[in-house]
Amino acid sequence: MIEPTSRYHQVPTATHTLADGRTVTHLRRRPLPRPERLAVLGEHVVVAGDRLDLIAARWYGDPEQSWRIADANRAMRPDELTAVPGRRLRITLPAEASAAPVAGEPAR
């Protein structure tokens, strides 16, 4: 069971049959949200010693939501988000709560 707060909660599964007949169930790829479609809650300015889990705990009340900050800032290497003091991080609502359409695009 995948927890409802996990980034993988709504990712569908697939099944693969191995040569010996065993089946393996796995998660499909998780599509990354388009950051420009995420509603902004605020901005966090990185200070020396900041950690993504602590920033997530402050903004979301849950340190395990740090992946939301990585998604909102297009981070492939989340640790780089806090490597340089002064960097400004977008803090956004989850994709499922950011339903406002982008200018020029149809509503979802």
C-alpha positions in Angstrom: 0.0 0.0 0.0 1.3 3.4 -0.9 0.5 6.1 1.6 -1.8 8.9 0.3 0.9 11.6 0.9 3.4 9.7 -1.2 4.5 11.1 -4.6 3.7 7.6 -6.0 0.1 7.4 -4.5 -1.7 7.9 -7.8 0.9 6.2 -10.1 -0.6 3.2 -11.9 1.1 -0.2 -11.7 2.1 -2.6 -14.5 2.8 -6.3 -14.4 5.8 -8.0 -16.1 6.1 -11.8 -16.6 9.6 -13.1 -16.2 11.0 -16.0 -18.3 10.4 -18.4 -15.5 6.7 -17.5 -15.4 6.8 -15.4 -12.2 5.1 -12.0 -12.4 6.5 -8.8 -11.0 4.3 -5.8 -10.4 5.9 -2.4 -10.5 5.0 1.2 -10.6 4.9 3.0 -13.9 6.8 6.3 -14.3 5.5 9.2 -12.4 4.9 12.2 -14.7 6.4 15.3 -13.2 4.0 18.2 -12.8 4.6 21.4 -14.8 5.8 23.9 -12.1 4.1 26.8 -13.9 0.8 25.1 -13.3 1.3 24.8 -9.5 -0.3 27.4 -7.3 2.3 29.3 -5.3 2.0 29.4 -1.6 5.1 31.4 -1.0 8.9 31.5 -1.3 11.6 30.3 0.9 15.1 31.9 0.9 17.7 29.3 1.6 20.1 30.0 4.5 23.2 28.1 5.5 22.3 24.8 7.1 18.9 24.5 5.5 17.6 21.1 4.6 14.8 20.3 2.3 13.0 18.1 4.9 13.0 20.9 7.4 11.7 23.4 4.9 8.9 20.9 4.0 8.1 20.5 7.7 7.8 24.3 8.0 5.6 24.8 5.0 3.6 21.6 4.8 3.8 20.3 8.3 5.4 17.1 7.1 9.1 16.6 6.4 8.4 13.8 3.9 6.7 16.3 1.6 10.1 17.6 0.5 9.5 16.1 -2.9 6.8 18.7 -3.5 9.5 21.4 -3.3 11.7 19.5 -5.6 8.9 19.2 -8.2 8.0 22.9 -7.9 11.6 23.9 -8.6 12.4 21.3 -11.4 15.1 19.7 -9.2 16.7 16.5 -10.5 19.1 16.6 -7.6 17.1 17.9 -4.6 20.2 18.5 -2.4 21.3 21.2 -4.8 18.2 23.2 -3.9 19.7 24.0 -0.5 23.4 24.1 -1.5 23.7 27.9 -2.0 22.4 30.3 0.6 20.2 33.0 -0.9 18.5 30.7 -3.5 14.8 31.3 -3.7 12.6 28.2 -3.6 9.0 28.2 -4.9 6.7 26.6 -2.4 3.5 25.4 -4.1 0.3 23.7 -3.5 0.1 20.0 -4.7 -0.7 19.5 -8.4 -4.2 18.1 -7.5 -5.0 21.4 -5.6 -3.6 23.6 -8.3 -6.5 23.5 -10.8 -6.2 27.0 -12.2 -5.6 27.1 -15.9 -2.5 28.6 -17.4 -3.1 31.6 -19.6 -3.8 30.5 -23.2 -4.5 26.9 -22.2 -7.8 25.2 -21.7 -9.0 24.5 -18.1 -8.5 20.9 -16.9 
